[in-house]
Amino acid sequence: MSFGVVMICHTALDRVAQVARFWAAGGVPVAIHLDAAVPDVAFDALRRSLADVDAVGFTRRYRCAWGTWSLVAAAQAGAEMILSRAPHVGHAYLTSGACLPLRPVADLADYLAACPDTDFIESATTADTEWTIGGLDIERFTLRFPFGWKTQRRLFDAYVDLQRRLGFRRRIPSGITPHLGSQWWCLSRKTLSAILTDPDRGRYDRYFRRVWIPDESYFQTLARRHSDRIESRSLTLARFDALGKPYVFYDDHQKVLRRSGFFVARKIWPGAEGLYRGFLSPDLERSRAEPDPMPLERLFRAATERRLRGRPGLYMQSRLPRRDREQGKTAAPYSVFQGFGELFEDFGGWLAQQIPADVHGHLFAPGRAEFAGGQRGFRGGLSDSARLRDYDPRAFLTSLIWNSRGTRQCFLFGPRDAQEINWFIATDPQAQISVISGAWVVPLFRAGGDFAAIRQEATRLHRIETRHLEILRSVHTQARLRIWTLADFLDDPATPLQAIVDEISPRRQQPLTTLPQMVDLTGFGGFLQKLRNQGLQPRLIGNFPIGHEAMLRGPVLPAARNT
């Protein structure tokens, strides 16, 4: 027992000739169908190039179009040629001009000889398959499709819509149940002969001429009618992406293809010289391995996942996700400090000494992005320009985090900064946000000047921070959050600072030996009372009585931490 190969070809005729010679050299008869759209000059050149190979024949030519009956007619013509010219073959294997054998011919011959009555063809009902693309499942069998989906899309959609509106339904011929599957099959001589000589073939052919994508349903359906044993799988490695387009294999996929165990693969890039040279070699090592799709399935699933969801925190032009549909907003954990820069002298310098991190100033300050060390630019080509940053604050932050992976990023934030980023940060699980509410009042206290202007600015900042805290406390917040009022924080600054450092750098495992220098708050209680007397109630500051600042002139660590 042997087998024959049907090749449906459109382009890359030099590769077609190369593969046909490989099959013929292994004693396999080959029937080539060349698309009628290919110029006669190219067809004649292909015939001349294979004139010395007796095992190769050429079928009647049809003008093939995607998803149309012509592809079934081409396969029928090739199958009829194989069955009539090679009475010794036990199977016919349908391939394309973009297919490439992955194993020696003898491997496939032995495999098919061991199961002479088995048909290898994917065949499942619409209710049992989820790979149909385009929104048409059972309707592809109950509506008419006289227009090409690719070449006449508007007419195609309009005619489908009209049939739906009119309630039109085609009657499926008796004796068959529509099935779907890959068009690349390997059928036994018995089953294929029964399909091609079926007394009702004319009726079935007329029906499938108006089915959508009949090359994925004609043989798949009729094999169920005539086959004694179907293996619902293909011996050809062919995988499709989320849009229904086939994956293309290149030279760097050689190891993956070799490990797959499949006998044939499509779709091969015509320029993959390494693949054609390696797999069409007469010295190819034989194997008894069973085709195993699982390693490749994992690879394809990972590729599909990467394409559809991307990598956490990476926003690519080819896959810009919808808002809140990302696979992770940012690429790595980062820390945001609100109120600390106002309360402590050089808080950033102190924090940089405690943890391995890039400690920035106010990245969203009105004037410019205050990068660590006063840099005018940062990793990834980020500029400190406020105008560029505010054009897309989310892109600015995600780019900063992505391009700094491996180094913790910390920055200051407050009500004086641009606020557009606050929702994004609040809903980012990678963010660690520490807030001393009401600390914005400290710079007002230290600045002095016209108190009416101070009160007006205090009212504005109070309102901004109130809105920000409402966002942080919403049910949608996913950031790790710590909030203290200014009064509560000043009662014991060492404990929250230790907790913050421990969370950022858990391996540090040592207590703080120094605290950042706090600004001089002498007279701060009276300043707050004056604001209250002017009608402003700074609730965000907490309960800060007059005279309380006397306790804050020299903040020290608890005795237990002075080691």
Sequence and secondary structure as in RCSB ss.txt:
>XXXX:A:sequence
MSFGVVMICHTALDRVAQVARFWAAGGVPVAIHLDAAVPDVAFDALRRSLADVDAVGFTRRYRCAWGTWSLVAAA
QAGAEMILSRAPHVGHAYLTSGACLPLRPVADLADYLAACPDTDFIESATTADTEWTIGGLDIERFTLRFPFGWK
TQRRLFDAYVDLQRRLGFRRRIPSGITPHLGSQWWCLSRKTLSAILTDPDRGRYDRYFRRVWIPDESYFQTLARR
HSDRIESRSLTLARFDALGKPYVFYDDHQKVLRRSGFFVARKIWPGAEGLYRGFLSPDLERSRAEPDPMPLERLF
RAATERRLRGRPGLYMQSRLPRRDREQGKTAAPYSVFQGFGELFEDFGGWLAQQIPADVHGHLFAPGRAEFAGGQ
RGFRGGLSDSARLRDYDPRAFLTSLIWNSRGTRQCFLFGPRDAQEINWFIATDPQAQISVISGAWVVPLFRAGGD
FAAIRQEATRLHRIETRHLEILRSVHTQARLRIWTLADFLDDPATPLQAIVDEISPRRQQPLTTLPQMVDLTGFG
GFLQKLRNQGLQPRLIGNFPIGHEAMLRGPVLPAARNT
>XXXX:A:secstr
 EEEEEEEE S HHHHHHHHHHHHHTT  EEEEE TTS HHHHHHHHHHTTT TTEEE       TTSTHHHHHH
HHHHHHHHHH TTEEEEEEEETT EE S HHHHHHHHHTSTT EE   B GGG     SS STHHHHS   S TT
TSHHHHHHHHHHHHHHT      TT    B  S  EEEHHHHHHHHT TTHHHHHHHHTTSSSGGGTHHHHHHHH
H S EE S SEE  B TTS B  B GGGHHHHHHH  SEE  B TT HHHHHHHT TT          HHHHHHH
HHHHHHHHH STT  BTTB   TT SS SSSS EEEEESHHHHEETHHHHHHHHSSEEEEEETT SSB   GGG 
SEETTTEE BHHHHHHSHHHHHHHHHHTTTTSEEEEEE TTS  TTHHHHHT TTEEEEEEETTTHHHHHHH S 
HHHHHHHHHHHHHHHHHHHHHHTSTT  SEEEEEEHHHHHH SHHHHHHHHHHH TT  S  S   EE   TTHH
HHHHHHHHTT   GGG    TTGGGGGSS    GGG  
